[in-house]
Amino acid sequence: MTGTLFAPDKRVLCRAEDIAEGASKSFPPGPGAFYGLFAVRQDGAFRVYVNSCPHIGVPLNWTGDNFLTTDRAHIICATHGAEFLVATGRCISGPCIGDHLEPIIAEIHNGFLLVAHDAGLAD
């Protein structure tokens, strides 16, 4: 979904409507990236992060789009049980308390959730 609709420096993740309020969605790694991304929609806002726990770098989910606690209040690492604030990515419990998920700047354009083409690449 790139080309004439969007700038070549942007990557389309999905339609904004594909992520319901209080839900999350995973995305595969972009070109040249090792880790995928995931997005959470909470209070009408979208937050996008690199899918890597700051504790040891494992993906946060074991399967599918499962990134949230059962009450959908926090992001959770399926491996360690660490919990993160959706709004900031700061770890509030678990082995990486005080660390942060790597945030990705995202925007909604023409109903699509977009990130930079190189979002998630290591520096």
DAUR-V131432 format. One record per backbone hydrogen bond with DSSP energy under -1.0 kcal/mol. NH is the residue of the N-H (numbers start at 1). CO is the residue of the C=O. Records with the same first field share a line. If there is no record, write none. Layout:
# DAUR-V131432
NH: CO, CO
This chain:
# DAUR-V131432
10: 7
11: 115
13: 113
16: 111
18: 15
19: 16
22: 41
23: 20
25: 39
27: 37
33: 30
37: 27
38: 49
39: 25
40: 47
41: 23
42: 45
45: 42
47: 40
49: 38
50: 102
51: 36
52: 50
53: 58
57: 53
66: 63
67: 65
69: 74
72: 69
75: 84
76: 67
77: 82
78: 60
81: 77
83: 93
84: 75
85: 90
89: 85
91: 99
92: 83
93: 83
97: 94
98: 91
99: 96
101: 89
104: 48
107: 114
109: 112
112: 109
113: 14
114: 107
115: 11
117: 9
119: 116
121: 118
